[in-house]
Amino acid sequence: MNRENWFATPIWFERTSFDFETVAKKCLELRDSNYPNRKISNVDGWQSQDIKLNEYPELQIVHDIITQKIEEVAKDIAPNMGLLLDNVWININEKGSYNTEHVHPITAFSGTIYISVDENSGQIIFNNGQYSPIKHYPFDSLNSPLFWDYVHYNPVNGLILMFPAWLPHKVMPNESDITRISISFNVKQSFYFVQRNSAQPIPLVDTTETKEDSKKRKSKKRE
Ligand SMILES: [Fe+2]
């Protein structure tokens, strides 16, 4: 049988490098100078109100990395995707603090970049946002990534992640003695109200395709 994997959930990641210490110091300085904060999914952690990173010379590098990666993701999805950085905030989690499971409403993509973490700082865990594989395929579902319920990423300084904003995620408690610092952001499309052209056909699966043809088509796409 041919198999097509539709409705995939992309998560982009890359390890970047910059002066983590300078950025971390500035983040802590902002918290300690009573920069406005808020409580959303953070339990015992500190989360800043939205902040413009490029207004602070020490944080400019993170702004530049985030905007560059957004551009790369936009290109990866479609030539005219048009994605823009929307809002940005700082997360500071002392030992024991964590973030409950949540999604980011009214935005297209979200992301986070790690500034000060080690392997015990608390993983980010993504939950399958479309259905519950474990309920439908309880036997051996773990043996196939097609049916995983959860995936997690270990925090590493400089790692940047981007994911669909509707994808539920949580952050495990910080068990490290290091203060966990990350900077998160939302990404919007550069246009909001695009009418679907009613003449545009819904993508059609070619059921006459042989398995060989299907393999050829997929390998061509990758070239
Ligand atoms: Fe989040």
Residues whose N, C-alpha, C, O or C-beta is under 5 A from the ligand:
A	BS01	LIG	none
